[in-house]
Amino acid sequence: MTPAQRHHSQGVSLYDIGEYQKAIEEFSQTIELEPQFAQAYASRASSYFLLKQDERAIEDYNQAIKIDPNDGYAYYWRGQAHSQLGNSAQSAKDLAKAEELGYEPD
């Protein structure tokens, strides 16, 4: 396991127990070590989303999508963040793209 993967794994563990701010720190370390780690951006975005920091979440979902344009998870959750901000047109577009990519939330 690389150092970046180790930080990401630690971030996921913290996320799973609701320690979102600490998870963000681990995901940020992951990104610093491996800037093209799309999943780290999506994971950090999800933490921001749960902390009601929708603009920051959208920025990270944008980066995840830029790195991996087929990331249905990032489209879906970016759509949810846009919805919370009242951006219904963009939200609908993102949710449709997530569905097109085959992403279904748990």
C-alpha positions in Angstrom: 0.0 0.0 0.0 1.4 3.4 -1.0 1.4 6.3 1.5 -1.4 7.9 -0.5 -3.5 4.8 -0.3 -2.8 4.5 3.4 -4.0 8.1 4.0 -7.1 7.4 1.8 -7.9 4.3 3.8 -7.5 6.2 7.1 -9.8 8.9 5.7 -12.4 6.3 4.8 -12.3 4.8 8.3 -12.7 8.3 9.8 -15.5 9.1 7.4 -17.3 5.9 8.4 -17.4 6.8 12.0 -18.5 10.4 11.3 -15.2 12.2 11.9 -15.6 14.2 8.7 -13.1 17.0 9.5 -10.4 14.5 10.3 -11.3 12.5 7.2 -10.8 15.7 5.1 -7.3 16.0 6.5 -6.5 12.5 5.5 -8.0 12.9 2.0 -6.1 16.2 1.6 -2.8 14.3 2.5 -3.8 11.7 -0.2 -4.3 14.4 -2.8 -1.0 16.1 -1.8 0.9 12.9 -2.4 -1.1 11.8 -5.5 -2.9 14.7 -7.2 -4.5 12.4 -9.8 -6.3 10.2 -7.2 -9.8 10.9 -8.3 -11.4 8.9 -5.5 -9.7 11.0 -2.9 -11.3 14.1 -4.3 -14.7 12.4 -4.3 -14.2 11.2 -0.8 -13.2 14.6 0.5 -16.1 16.1 -1.4 -18.5 13.7 0.4 -17.1 14.8 3.7 -17.6 18.5 2.8 -21.1 17.6 1.6 -22.0 16.1 5.0 -20.5 19.2 6.8 -22.9 21.3 4.6 -20.0 22.9 2.7 -21.6 22.4 -0.6 -19.5 24.8 -2.6 -16.3 23.1 -1.5 -17.9 19.7 -2.2 -18.8 20.8 -5.7 -15.2 21.9 -6.3 -13.8 18.5 -5.3 -16.5 16.6 -7.3 -15.5 18.8 -10.3 -11.9 17.7 -9.9 -12.9 14.0 -9.5 -14.9 14.2 -12.7 -12.1 16.0 -14.5 -9.7 13.2 -13.6 -12.3 10.4 -14.2 -15.2 11.6 -16.4 -17.0 8.2 -15.9 -17.3 8.6 -12.2 -21.0 8.2 -11.7 -20.7 8.6 -7.9 -19.2 12.1 -8.3 -21.9 13.1 -10.7 -24.6 11.9 -8.4 -23.3 13.6 -5.3 -22.4 16.8 -7.2 -26.0 16.8 -8.3 -27.1 16.4 -4.6 -24.9 19.3 -3.6 -26.3 21.5 -6.4 -29.8 20.6 -5.3 -29.0 21.8 -1.7 -27.8 25.1 -3.2 -31.0 25.4 -5.3 -29.3 24.8 -8.6 -32.1 22.5 -9.9 -31.1 22.6 -13.6 -27.5 21.6 -12.9 -28.6 19.0 -10.3 -30.9 17.4 -12.8 -28.2 17.3 -15.4 -25.7 15.6 -13.0 -28.3 13.1 -11.7 -29.1 12.1 -15.3 -25.4 11.7 -16.1 -24.9 9.5 -13.0 -27.8 7.3 -14.2 -26.4 7.2 -17.7 -23.1 5.9 -16.2 -25.0 3.3 -14.2 -24.5 4.7 -10.8 -27.2 3.8 -8.2 -26.9 5.1 -4.7 -27.0 2.6 -1.8 
